[in-house]
């Protein structure tokens, strides 16, 4: 089993949430937003979608300012409103990591969406 960490940007088949075909997905980058406990104990990761900044914006999108650290070739955003859980075996590869300054903004948006600590 490969070892990926929180804030790694990985390439995975990310499921479409707005598709009538529940099995439909697109191979794309995503950022690991779960803690390492989930992967160590269950071999699973919670991911937030990463998409091109050229796509229509959604409320809560977070611009990735450090593209070099992220390993992304074009301006991109993390879309915390689109989350998925994937198995370790579904991850194709790691391409980079979310820089610390960008992590703060992604975490803030996730807190707005998730009922953690309430």
C-alpha positions in Angstrom: 0.0 0.0 0.0 1.4 3.4 -1.0 1.6 6.1 1.6 0.0 9.4 0.9 -0.4 12.3 3.3 -2.8 15.0 4.2 -2.5 17.9 1.7 -1.0 15.7 -1.0 -2.4 16.4 -4.5 -3.0 13.0 -6.2 -4.5 11.8 -9.4 -7.7 9.7 -9.0 -10.9 8.7 -10.8 -13.1 11.3 -9.1 -16.8 10.5 -9.2 -19.2 12.9 -10.9 -21.9 14.0 -8.4 -24.2 15.4 -10.9 -24.3 12.4 -13.3 -27.3 10.1 -13.6 -24.7 7.2 -14.0 -23.5 6.7 -10.4 -20.4 4.8 -11.7 -19.2 7.7 -13.9 -15.9 9.4 -13.0 -13.1 11.4 -14.5 -9.4 11.0 -13.8 -8.3 14.3 -12.3 -6.2 15.8 -9.5 -7.7 16.0 -6.0 -6.3 17.0 -2.6 -6.3 14.7 0.4 -8.2 16.5 3.2 -8.5 13.6 5.6 -6.0 12.9 8.4 -3.5 10.1 8.1 -5.5 8.1 10.7 -8.1 7.3 8.1 -5.6 5.9 5.6 -3.6 4.0 8.2 -6.7 2.4 9.8 -9.0 1.9 6.8 -6.9 2.4 3.6 -9.3 5.3 2.6 -8.9 9.0 1.9 -11.3 11.9 1.8 -10.5 14.1 -1.2 -11.6 17.5 -2.4 -11.8 18.0 -6.2 -9.2 20.1 -8.0 -10.3 21.7 -11.2 -9.2 24.3 -13.7 -9.6 27.9 -12.7 -11.0 28.4 -16.2 -14.2 26.5 -15.2 -17.2 28.2 -13.9 -16.6 29.2 -10.3 -18.5 27.7 -7.4 -19.0 29.3 -4.0 -16.1 28.3 -1.8 -13.6 27.5 -4.5 -10.0 28.2 -3.2 -7.4 29.3 -5.8 -4.2 27.4 -5.6 -1.6 30.1 -5.6 1.5 28.0 -5.4 1.2 25.9 -8.6 4.8 24.7 -8.4 4.3 23.0 -5.0 1.0 21.6 -6.2 2.6 20.1 -9.3 -0.2 21.5 -11.5 0.4 22.7 -15.0 -2.3 25.4 -15.1 -4.2 27.8 -12.8 -6.4 25.6 -10.6 -8.8 25.7 -7.7 -9.7 23.3 -4.9 -13.4 22.8 -4.8 -14.3 21.9 -1.2 -17.9 21.6 -2.1 -17.1 18.4 -4.0 -15.7 15.6 -1.8 -15.2 11.9 -2.4 -13.9 9.0 -0.5 -11.5 6.7 -2.4 -9.5 3.6 -1.6 -5.7 3.6 -1.5 -5.6 1.4 -4.6 -7.6 4.0 -6.6 -4.9 6.6 -6.4 -2.8 6.7 -9.5 0.0 8.9 -8.3 1.1 11.9 -6.2 1.8 15.1 -8.2 2.5 17.6 -5.4 1.2 19.2 -2.2 -0.9 22.1 -1.2 1.4 24.9 0.1 0.9 26.0 3.7 -0.7 29.3 2.8 -3.2 27.6 0.5 -4.0 25.0 3.2 -5.2 27.6 5.6 -7.8 28.8 3.0 -8.9 25.3 2.1 -9.3 24.3 5.7 -11.3 27.4 6.5 -13.7 26.6 3.7 -14.0 22.9 4.8 -14.9 24.1 8.3 -17.7 26.2 6.8 -19.2 23.1 5.1 -18.6 20.3 7.6 -20.2 19.8 11.0 -16.9 19.1 12.8 -16.7 20.3 16.4 -20.3 21.3 16.6 
